[in-house]
Amino acid sequence: MSLLLPEEIQLINLEEDLDENNGWYYVPRDEAVQKLKQSTGQDFGNDAAKWRTWLTKEGRIPQRDHLGRAVWSSRRDRTPSESCRTFAALLTMDAATVEQYAMLVTPIMVSAPDAEM
């Protein structure tokens, strides 16, 4: 599976697909809901299906193919700097860790044209 985005990690925790042995990916369901509310401004409570539908529709998380690779269906027209700012906002809201931020933005920064960064 490719790298998971912070909101995708919270959703997986809400779906209870992770346990405490998953290291820094795991958070309790209540904390996952609070982080999703904080990062999105939405409130679907503990309804993981509604969260997944909204996050996918808004282009905030990808769909996954049978190998776990990200398949983006919308809103992939963000510039590299816009993507980095989005992830930085998640970091400042404590919706992502520094490690997650670094893992997300490093590939964006090294592959983006200099003019776009």
Secondary structure, DSSP 8 states (H G I E B T S, - for coil): -----HHHHHHHHHTT---GGGGGG---HHHHHHHHHHHHS---TT-HHHHHHHHHHTTSS-EE-TTS-EE--S-----HHHHHHHHHHHHHTTSS-HHHHHHHHHHHHHHS-GGG-
